[in-house]
Amino acid sequence: MILNTNTEWARIDNASVLSQLIDEEVFIIDIRLGNYYSLSGVSAAIWEALRSPRRLEELVQLVQQDFSGTPDDLPTLIQSFVDDLAAENLITVQAVHNGNGGQPSTLSNSKPVEKQPFDAPILEKYSDMQALLLVDPIHDVDERGWPTIADES
C-alpha cells in the first residue's frame, strides 16, 4: 500500500508526465521512459481528480458520487489503482501537512449528473512507441527530418 488513507495525498507528477482528456479517455505519456497509457471510466475520473492533491478517502467519495453500482471493496480497488500509478511514477505521494502548502483541496459539489456504471479502475500501459517518443526531433533525426530517426552508427 503506497497511499495511506489519512496521512498522505497523491497527485499527478507534472514534471515527468503529460496527459490529455479526449472524449472521456485520458492519454498519458511518461516523457522519461516513453511509455504511454490509456484510462477510461473510473480510471479517467480518478486521474482527472489527481490534478489536485487527493487523499484516498476523497477518491472513494468521488467515485461513489459519480458512478453507480460501486462495490463494497471500492477503497481496495482504488488503492490498488493508485499503487499502480505510483509504481509507474505517474503520480507523487506526499505526507499531508497541517499548515500552508501541501493541503489537499476539497471536492467540489458540482451539479448532479446521471451516474455512469462502475467499472474497476485499470491502467493500460503501452511501450510499443518508446523509441519514437524518446527521440529528440531536433538532434536525433537524419537529413530527411522528422520522423526519420538517424542511424546511431
C-alpha positions, 0 to 999 in steps of 0.5 A, a space after each residue: 500500500 503506497 497511499 495511506 488513507 489519512 496521512 498522505 495525498 497523491 497527485 499527478 507528477 507534472 514534471 515527468 508526465 503529460 496527459 490529455 482528456 479526449 472524449 472521456 479517455 485520458 492519454 498519458 505519456 511518461 516523457 522519461 521512459 516513453 511509455 504511454 497509457 490509456 484510462 477510461 471510466 473510473 480510471 479517467 475520473 480518478 486521474 482527472 481528480 489527481 490534478 489536485 492533491 487527493 487523499 484516498 478517502 476523497 477518491 472513494 467519495 468521488 467515485 461513489 458520487 459519480 458512478 453507480 453500482 460501486 462495490 463494497 471493496 471500492 477503497 481496495 480497488 482504488 488503492 490498488 489503482 493508485 499503487 499502480 500509478 505510483 509504481 509507474 511514477 505517474 503520480 507523487 505521494 506526499 505526507 499531508 501537512 497541517 499548515 500552508 502548502 501541501 493541503 489537499 483541496 476539497 471536492 467540489 459539489 458540482 451539479 448532479 449528473 446521471 451516474 455512469 456504471 462502475 467499472 474497476 479502475 485499470 491502467 493500460 500501459 503501452 511501450 510499443 512507441 518508446 523509441 519514437 517518443 524518446 527521440 529528440 526531433 531536433 538532434 536525433 533525426 537524419 537529413 530527411 527530418 522528422 520522423 526519420 530517426 538517424 542511424 546511431 552508427 
